[in-house]
Amino acid sequence: MKKPCRSFVFILTLALPCVVFAQEKTDSVVTLKQCVDFALKNQPAVKQASIDQEINEKDIRIGLSAWLPQVNTNGVYQHYFKGNPAAVASDPALAASGVNINEYSALSLQASQVIYNNDVLQAAKAAKYSRLYYQQNTVSSRINVVSDVSKAFFDVLLSQKDLDILNEDIVRLQRSLKDAYNRYQAGLVDKTDYKQATISLNNSLAIRKQTAEAINSKTAYLKQIMGLSADHNLKLSYDSNHYVQEASIDTNQMLDVNNRIEYRLLQTQRNLENVNVNYYKWGFLPSLSANGEYDLYYLSNRFSTLYNNSIPSLFAGLTLNLPIFTGTKRLQNLSKAHLEVERTDLDIENTKNTINTEYVQALAGYKSNYTNWILIKQNVDLAKDVYKVVSLQYREGIKTYLDVIVAQSDLQTAELNYYNALFQLLSSKIDLEKSLGTLNVQ
């Protein structure tokens, strides 16, 4: 009995860290930076962009491989039921002997080397811009992920702060309800006060339920764009003071469209299309390659003696291929390539205007949200003071319960508006950094 018991303890000892790790894995407390870092490593769109970059690198190597020597080998065996192989007719001695040669075989080794070829030259010229394009595409995906994850993170935080404020408000309403009911029992007021308090409490409880469900929905979206599986319980960690310090940005920065990844992608695309134009422009040039071949021929009238003797053959030469007339195909492709460049130029011009509009809108949104945040922050302090005074005056019988409800509602609204303004400001800061092309994706 001791031995099985020891084995069980040993297995449990090995399994326990895995269980603990699994528990920690499904109940994660993370900051914004951790969410962004996780998304940059696990978000499918970023992974796909990275895979596309690797695929493009393989395509480049496939295209450039044509510059390297090409070596092939093949073998042939033929049995002639009637007539002789062509090799017999080309050998006067064999032809004059009258021997019937009906077994033929050949082994050959061919080698070729491209000296000039327009297709291979295009692959070499396009490799630089193709690599750059997919690198920029990966950066574009990372920028979108950082922006989307940050905004979703702030959206969840806003709902959580709303829930915290509602919980505090419910505590105050419960206390007010108790005070109103006690005053009613004492005969100081009629039942209207505590009924109004009950209505306000029920409304806050309903809103709290809606907010709690909204948090679940927004958290699910955050996990989705992070590339996190649904079975993880994600808990967000944040420091409000830190976000207050990070809310400011220099609004005097000048817009430079070259900082925008969308603009750089279009420029790279135009360079690739210009390579395509040159490809068709010089498509009339001949292709030239060096080639050589070594052959071993086997001839016999019986299969059993076919490979006893061989006739070697070796040659080297040049192959020139000159396109004379292709039915205007090259000219039509050249015209099409010019039109594609012209179209991309229009895309670049339109993107410039779009970028400028996005910047103006983002800057206006940030300035508006910043002013709104500053003013609402003052309202919170004022609303707290008003509520404290009115609450004390109500207990002294100076103010009516309606005044308490109004003060309570003003305080709740001010606090909700404050955090809403703060996180809207942080989101608009991300939009502004993205429009300037300065959003950090590292």
C-alpha positions as CSV (number, residue, x, y, z in Angstrom):
1,M,0.0,0.0,0.0
2,K,2.9,2.4,0.6
3,K,4.3,2.1,-2.9
4,P,1.1,3.2,-4.7
5,C,0.6,5.9,-2.1
6,R,4.1,7.3,-2.8
7,S,3.5,7.1,-6.6
8,F,0.3,9.1,-6.1
9,V,2.0,11.8,-4.0
10,F,4.8,12.0,-6.7
11,I,2.3,12.5,-9.5
12,L,0.4,15.0,-7.5
13,T,3.6,16.9,-6.8
14,L,4.3,17.1,-10.5
15,A,0.7,18.0,-11.5
16,L,0.2,20.7,-8.8
17,P,2.3,23.5,-10.5
18,C,0.5,22.8,-13.8
19,V,-2.9,23.2,-12.0
20,V,-1.8,26.4,-10.3
21,F,-0.4,27.8,-13.6
22,A,-3.7,26.9,-15.4
23,Q,-5.6,28.8,-12.6
24,E,-3.3,31.8,-13.0
25,K,-3.6,31.6,-16.8
26,T,-7.4,31.8,-16.6
27,D,-7.5,34.7,-14.1
28,S,-5.2,37.4,-15.4
29,V,-4.8,40.9,-14.0
30,V,-3.2,43.0,-16.8
31,T,-2.3,46.6,-17.5
32,L,-2.8,48.4,-20.8
33,K,0.8,47.8,-21.8
34,Q,0.4,44.1,-21.1
35,C,-2.8,43.9,-23.2
36,V,-1.1,45.6,-26.1
37,D,2.1,43.5,-25.9
38,F,0.0,40.3,-25.8
39,A,-2.1,41.5,-28.8
40,L,1.0,42.3,-30.8
41,K,2.2,38.7,-30.3
42,N,-1.1,36.8,-30.6
43,Q,-3.6,38.9,-32.6
44,P,-4.4,36.9,-35.8
45,A,-4.2,40.0,-38.0
46,V,-0.6,40.7,-36.8
47,K,0.3,37.0,-37.2
48,Q,-1.2,37.0,-40.7
49,A,0.8,40.1,-41.7
50,S,4.0,38.4,-40.4
51,I,3.2,35.2,-42.4
52,D,2.5,37.3,-45.5
53,Q,5.9,38.9,-45.0
54,E,7.5,35.4,-44.9
55,I,5.5,34.2,-47.9
56,N,6.7,37.2,-49.8
57,E,10.3,36.5,-48.9
58,K,9.9,32.9,-50.3
59,D,8.4,34.4,-53.5
60,I,11.4,36.7,-53.8
61,R,13.8,33.8,-53.4
62,I,11.8,31.7,-55.9
63,G,12.1,34.5,-58.5
64,L,15.8,35.1,-57.8
65,S,16.6,31.4,-58.0
66,A,16.4,31.7,-61.8
67,W,19.8,33.6,-61.7
68,L,21.5,30.4,-60.4
69,P,22.6,27.6,-62.7
70,Q,19.9,25.1,-63.5
71,V,21.0,21.4,-63.7
72,N,18.8,18.6,-64.8
73,T,19.2,15.0,-65.7
74,N,17.0,12.5,-67.5
75,G,17.1,9.0,-68.9
76,V,15.4,7.3,-71.9
77,Y,14.8,3.7,-72.9
78,Q,13.1,2.7,-76.1
79,H,12.4,-0.6,-77.8
80,Y,11.9,-0.5,-81.6
81,F,9.6,-3.0,-83.1
82,K,10.3,-1.7,-86.5
83,G,13.1,0.6,-87.8
84,N,16.1,1.9,-86.1
85,P,16.8,4.7,-83.7
86,A,17.9,8.1,-85.1
87,A,21.3,7.5,-83.7
88,V,21.9,4.6,-86.1
89,A,21.0,6.7,-89.1
90,S,23.4,9.4,-88.0
91,D,26.3,6.8,-87.7
92,P,27.4,5.7,-91.2
93,A,29.3,2.7,-89.9
94,L,26.3,1.3,-88.0
95,A,24.0,2.0,-90.9
96,A,26.4,0.2,-93.4
97,S,26.7,-2.8,-91.1
98,G,23.1,-3.8,-91.6
99,V,22.8,-4.8,-88.0
100,N,19.2,-4.4,-86.7
101,I,19.4,-2.1,-83.7
102,N,16.1,-2.3,-81.8
103,E,17.2,-1.4,-78.2
104,Y,18.0,2.2,-77.5
105,S,18.8,4.1,-74.2
106,A,20.3,7.5,-73.3
107,L,21.4,9.3,-70.2
108,S,21.9,13.0,-70.2
109,L,23.0,15.8,-67.9
110,Q,21.9,19.4,-68.9
111,A,23.1,22.6,-67.4
112,S,22.0,26.2,-68.2
113,Q,22.8,29.7,-66.9
114,V,20.8,32.8,-67.5
115,I,22.9,35.7,-68.8
116,Y,20.0,38.1,-69.5
117,N,16.3,37.6,-69.0
118,N,13.7,40.3,-68.6
119,D,11.6,38.2,-66.2
120,V,14.5,37.4,-63.9
121,L,15.7,41.0,-64.0
122,Q,12.2,42.2,-62.9
123,A,12.3,39.8,-59.9
124,A,15.6,41.3,-58.9
125,K,14.5,44.9,-59.2
126,A,11.1,44.3,-57.5
127,A,12.6,42.4,-54.5
128,K,13.6,45.6,-52.6
129,Y,10.2,47.3,-52.9
130,S,8.3,44.0,-52.3
131,R,10.2,43.5,-49.0
132,L,9.5,47.1,-48.0
133,Y,5.8,46.8,-48.8
134,Y,5.2,43.8,-46.6
135,Q,7.3,45.2,-43.8
136,Q,5.1,48.4,-43.9
137,N,2.0,46.2,-44.1
138,T,3.1,44.5,-40.8
139,V,3.6,47.9,-39.2
140,S,0.2,49.0,-40.4
141,S,-1.4,46.0,-38.7
142,R,0.5,46.6,-35.5
143,I,-0.7,50.3,-35.5
144,N,-4.3,49.2,-35.9
145,V,-4.0,46.6,-33.1
146,V,-2.4,49.1,-30.7
147,S,-5.1,51.7,-31.5
148,D,-8.0,49.2,-31.2
149,V,-6.8,47.5,-28.1
150,S,-6.1,50.8,-26.3
151,K,-9.6,52.1,-27.1
152,A,-11.3,48.9,-26.1
153,F,-9.2,48.9,-22.9
154,F,-10.4,52.4,-22.1
155,D,-14.0,51.5,-22.9
156,V,-13.9,48.6,-20.4
157,L,-12.3,50.9,-17.8
158,L,-15.0,53.5,-18.3
159,S,-17.7,51.0,-17.7
160,Q,-15.9,49.7,-14.6
161,K,-15.6,53.3,-13.3
162,D,-19.3,53.8,-14.0
163,L,-20.1,50.7,-12.0
164,D,-17.9,51.9,-9.1
165,I,-19.7,55.2,-9.1
166,L,-23.1,53.5,-9.3
167,N,-22.1,51.3,-6.3
168,E,-21.2,54.4,-4.3
169,D,-24.4,56.1,-5.4
170,I,-26.4,53.0,-4.3
171,V,-24.8,53.1,-0.9
172,R,-25.8,56.8,-0.5
173,L,-29.3,56.1,-1.8
174,Q,-29.7,53.2,0.7
175,R,-28.6,55.5,3.5
176,S,-30.9,58.2,2.3
177,L,-33.8,55.7,2.1
178,K,-33.1,54.7,5.6
179,D,-33.0,58.3,6.8
180,A,-36.2,59.1,4.9
181,Y,-38.0,56.1,6.3
182,N,-36.9,56.8,9.9
183,R,-38.1,60.4,9.5
184,Y,-41.4,59.2,8.2
185,Q,-41.8,56.7,11.1
186,A,-41.0,59.6,13.5
187,G,-43.8,61.7,11.9
188,L,-41.5,64.4,10.7
189,V,-42.3,63.9,7.0
190,D,-44.9,62.1,4.9
191,K,-44.2,58.9,3.0
192,T,-43.4,60.8,-0.2
193,D,-39.7,61.1,0.7
194,Y,-39.0,57.5,1.3
195,K,-41.0,56.5,-1.8
196,Q,-38.9,58.9,-3.9
197,A,-35.8,57.4,-2.3
198,T,-37.0,53.9,-3.2
199,I,-37.6,55.0,-6.9
200,S,-34.2,56.5,-7.1
201,L,-32.6,53.4,-5.6
202,N,-34.5,51.0,-8.0
203,N,-33.4,53.1,-11.0
204,S,-29.7,53.0,-9.9
205,L,-30.0,49.2,-9.3
206,A,-31.3,48.8,-12.8
207,I,-28.6,50.9,-14.3
208,R,-26.0,49.0,-12.3
209,K,-27.2,45.7,-13.8
210,Q,-27.0,47.2,-17.4
211,T,-23.5,48.5,-16.7
212,A,-22.3,45.1,-15.3
213,E,-23.6,43.3,-18.4
214,A,-22.0,45.9,-20.7
215,I,-18.7,45.3,-19.0
216,N,-19.0,41.6,-19.9
217,S,-19.7,42.4,-23.5
218,K,-16.9,45.0,-23.8
219,T,-14.4,42.6,-22.1
220,A,-15.3,39.9,-24.6
221,Y,-14.6,42.3,-27.5
222,L,-11.3,43.3,-25.8
223,K,-10.2,39.6,-25.6
224,Q,-11.2,39.1,-29.2
225,I,-9.0,41.8,-30.6
226,M,-6.2,40.8,-28.2
227,G,-6.3,37.3,-29.6
228,L,-7.1,35.9,-26.1
229,S,-9.3,32.8,-25.7
230,A,-12.7,33.3,-24.2
231,D,-12.0,31.0,-21.2
232,H,-9.6,33.5,-19.7
233,N,-11.0,35.8,-16.9
234,L,-9.5,39.2,-17.8
235,K,-9.2,41.7,-15.0
236,L,-7.9,45.2,-15.9
237,S,-5.3,47.0,-13.7
238,Y,-5.0,50.7,-14.0
239,D,-3.8,53.9,-12.2
240,S,-6.1,56.8,-12.7
241,N,-3.4,59.3,-11.7
242,H,-1.1,57.8,-14.4
243,Y,-3.7,58.2,-17.1
244,V,-4.4,61.8,-15.9
245,Q,-0.6,62.5,-16.4
246,E,-0.6,60.8,-19.8
247,A,-3.7,62.7,-21.1
248,S,-1.7,65.7,-22.4
249,I,0.0,65.9,-25.8
250,D,1.7,68.7,-27.7
251,T,-1.0,70.1,-30.0
252,N,1.6,72.3,-31.8
253,Q,3.1,69.3,-33.7
254,M,3.0,69.8,-37.5
255,L,1.5,67.1,-39.7
256,D,3.9,65.3,-42.0
257,V,2.2,62.8,-44.3
258,N,5.4,60.9,-44.7
259,N,5.0,59.7,-41.1
260,R,1.7,58.0,-42.0
261,I,2.1,54.3,-42.9
262,E,-0.8,54.4,-45.4
263,Y,1.0,57.1,-47.4
264,R,4.3,55.1,-47.4
265,L,2.5,52.0,-48.4
266,L,1.1,53.8,-51.5
267,Q,4.5,55.1,-52.4
268,T,6.0,51.7,-52.2
269,Q,3.1,50.3,-54.3
270,R,3.9,53.0,-56.9
271,N,7.6,52.0,-57.0
272,L,6.5,48.4,-57.6
273,E,4.3,49.5,-60.5
274,N,7.1,51.5,-62.0
275,V,9.2,48.3,-62.0
276,N,6.3,46.7,-63.8
277,V,6.3,49.6,-66.4
278,N,10.1,49.1,-67.1
279,Y,9.5,45.3,-67.4
280,Y,7.1,45.8,-70.3
281,K,9.0,48.7,-71.7
282,W,12.1,46.6,-72.2
283,G,10.2,43.4,-73.0
284,F,11.4,43.5,-76.7
285,L,14.9,42.7,-75.7
286,P,16.1,39.1,-76.3
287,S,16.8,36.7,-73.6
288,L,20.3,35.0,-73.6
289,S,21.4,32.0,-71.7
290,A,24.4,29.6,-71.8
291,N,23.7,25.9,-71.9
292,G,25.6,22.6,-72.1
293,E,24.8,18.9,-72.2
294,Y,26.6,15.6,-71.6
295,D,24.9,12.5,-73.1
296,L,25.6,8.8,-73.0
297,Y,23.9,6.8,-75.8
298,Y,23.4,3.0,-75.6
299,L,22.5,0.9,-78.7
300,S,22.1,-2.9,-79.0
301,N,20.0,-5.6,-80.7
302,R,19.4,-7.2,-77.3
303,F,18.4,-5.7,-74.0
304,S,20.9,-7.9,-72.1
305,T,23.9,-6.2,-73.8
306,L,22.3,-2.7,-74.1
307,Y,24.5,-1.1,-71.4
308,N,27.8,-2.8,-72.2
309,N,29.0,0.0,-74.4
310,S,28.2,3.7,-74.5
311,I,28.6,6.5,-77.0
312,P,29.4,9.8,-75.2
313,S,28.4,13.2,-76.4
314,L,29.3,16.7,-75.0
315,F,28.4,20.1,-76.2
316,A,28.1,23.7,-74.9
317,G,26.5,26.8,-76.5
318,L,24.3,29.9,-76.2
319,T,20.6,30.2,-76.7
320,L,19.1,33.5,-77.9
321,N,15.4,34.1,-77.8
322,L,14.2,37.2,-79.6
323,P,10.5,38.1,-79.6
324,I,9.6,39.5,-83.0
325,F,5.8,40.0,-82.9
326,T,3.5,39.1,-80.0
327,G,0.3,40.5,-81.3
328,T,0.8,44.0,-79.5
329,K,0.5,42.1,-76.2
330,R,3.6,43.9,-74.8
331,L,2.3,47.3,-75.8
332,Q,-1.1,46.7,-74.3
333,N,0.5,45.6,-71.0
334,L,2.8,48.6,-71.1
335,S,-0.2,50.9,-71.5
336,K,-2.1,49.1,-68.7
337,A,1.0,49.5,-66.4
338,H,1.1,53.2,-67.1
339,L,-2.6,53.5,-66.2
340,E,-2.0,51.6,-62.9
341,V,0.7,54.1,-62.0
342,E,-1.5,57.0,-62.8
343,R,-4.3,55.5,-60.7
344,T,-2.0,55.0,-57.7
345,D,-0.8,58.7,-58.1
346,L,-4.5,59.7,-57.7
347,D,-4.7,57.4,-54.6
348,I,-1.7,59.1,-53.2
349,E,-3.2,62.6,-53.8
350,N,-6.5,61.5,-52.3
351,T,-4.8,59.9,-49.3
352,K,-2.9,63.2,-48.6
353,N,-6.3,65.0,-48.4
354,T,-7.8,62.2,-46.3
355,I,-4.8,62.3,-43.9
356,N,-5.1,66.1,-43.5
357,T,-8.8,65.8,-42.8
358,E,-8.2,63.0,-40.2
359,Y,-5.6,65.1,-38.5
360,V,-7.8,68.2,-38.3
361,Q,-10.7,66.2,-37.0
362,A,-8.5,64.3,-34.4
363,L,-6.9,67.6,-33.3
364,A,-10.3,69.3,-32.9
365,G,-11.7,66.3,-31.0
366,Y,-8.7,66.2,-28.7
367,K,-8.9,70.0,-27.9
368,S,-12.7,69.7,-27.3
369,N,-12.3,66.7,-25.0
370,Y,-9.5,68.3,-23.1
371,T,-11.5,71.4,-22.4
372,N,-14.5,69.3,-21.5
373,W,-12.4,67.2,-19.1
374,I,-10.9,70.3,-17.3
375,L,-14.3,71.9,-16.8
376,I,-16.0,68.6,-15.6
377,K,-13.2,68.0,-13.2
378,Q,-14.2,71.3,-11.5
379,N,-17.9,70.2,-11.5
380,V,-17.1,67.1,-9.5
381,D,-15.5,69.0,-6.7
382,L,-18.4,71.5,-6.7
383,A,-21.0,68.7,-6.8
384,K,-19.4,66.9,-3.8
385,D,-19.5,70.1,-1.7
386,V,-23.1,70.7,-2.6
387,Y,-24.2,67.2,-1.8
388,K,-22.5,67.3,1.6
389,V,-24.1,70.6,2.5
390,V,-27.6,69.7,1.3
391,S,-27.4,66.3,3.0
392,L,-26.6,67.9,6.3
393,Q,-29.3,70.5,5.8
394,Y,-31.9,67.8,5.1
395,R,-31.0,66.0,8.3
396,E,-31.4,69.3,10.1
397,G,-34.8,69.8,8.5
398,I,-33.7,72.8,6.4
399,K,-33.8,71.2,3.0
400,T,-36.5,69.0,1.4
401,Y,-35.7,65.5,0.2
402,L,-36.1,66.7,-3.3
403,D,-33.1,68.9,-2.9
404,V,-31.1,65.8,-1.7
405,I,-32.2,63.9,-4.8
406,V,-31.2,66.7,-7.1
407,A,-27.8,67.1,-5.3
408,Q,-27.3,63.3,-5.4
409,S,-28.2,63.2,-9.1
410,D,-25.8,66.1,-9.9
411,L,-22.9,64.4,-8.1
412,Q,-23.5,61.1,-9.8
413,T,-23.8,62.8,-13.2
414,A,-20.6,64.9,-12.6
415,E,-18.6,61.8,-11.6
416,L,-19.8,59.8,-14.5
417,N,-19.1,62.7,-16.9
418,Y,-15.6,63.1,-15.4
419,Y,-14.5,59.6,-16.2
420,N,-16.3,59.6,-19.5
421,A,-14.4,62.8,-20.4
422,L,-11.1,61.4,-19.2
423,F,-11.3,58.2,-21.2
424,Q,-12.7,60.0,-24.2
425,L,-9.7,62.3,-23.9
426,L,-7.3,59.3,-23.8
427,S,-9.1,57.8,-26.9
428,S,-8.9,61.1,-28.8
429,K,-5.2,61.3,-27.9
430,I,-4.7,57.9,-29.6
431,D,-6.6,59.1,-32.6
432,L,-4.4,62.2,-32.7
433,E,-1.2,60.2,-32.4
434,K,-2.4,57.9,-35.1
435,S,-3.3,60.8,-37.5
436,L,0.2,62.3,-36.9
437,G,1.9,58.9,-37.5
438,T,3.5,59.0,-34.1
439,L,1.6,56.2,-32.3
440,N,4.1,53.9,-30.6
441,V,3.8,50.3,-31.7
442,Q,6.9,48.9,-30.0
